[in-house]
Amino acid sequence: MILIILILLVVLVFLAIGLYNRLVKLRNNRENAFADIDVQLKQRLDLIPQIVEAVKAYMKHESTVLSDVTNARTNALKATGINEKIAAEAQVTSALQGLQVAVEAYPDLKANQNFIQLQEEISDIENKLAAARRFFNSATRELNNAVETFPSSILAGTFGFKHEAMFDLGTEQRAKSEETPKLNF
């Protein structure tokens, strides 16, 4: 009888160790996925001053659009945690969308080779960001599933694992992205 109880305890201990290790791997996978996003965000932030300078020559009276982009970039560079970076990235996306709408009013700018090259680079980074976000959200979903399902939920609460936020637009940004852009000529 004691042998059966001892075997059962050993099995439970190994099960707990396995569940804990799985949670750690999932958390690390999520953090690694965000590091991939961080690299793409850094590249995008590095391109912003170049695109702002290219646009400045053409858009003398659009200083608010340019300052919005610059301020969003500054806030993104100051963001530290994952949730702060997600919020700052949404602000950068919104500012870049406003810049794109303003650029539509300048045909000469749209034909400028430097601007075209910068747009292509930003478009490439945006595509890479979208892929990195999908991977991050997949890693986050896996972690959240493990944290919330039984029996790993017992260990998750004990060792401080919690439900993590997905990388999404947020309600305000989502509403803006569904609006049709207004062009003023």
Secondary structure, 3 states (H helix, E strand, C coil): CHHHHHHHHHHHHHHHHHHHHHHHHHHHHHHHHHHHHHHHHHHHHHHHHHHHHHHHCCCCCCHHHHHHHHHHHHHHHHCCCHHHHHHHHHHHHHHHHHHHHHHCCCHHHHHCHHHHHHHHHHHHHHHHHHHHHHHHHHHHHHHHHHHHCCCHHHHHHHCCCCCCCCCCCHHHHHHHHHCCCCCCC
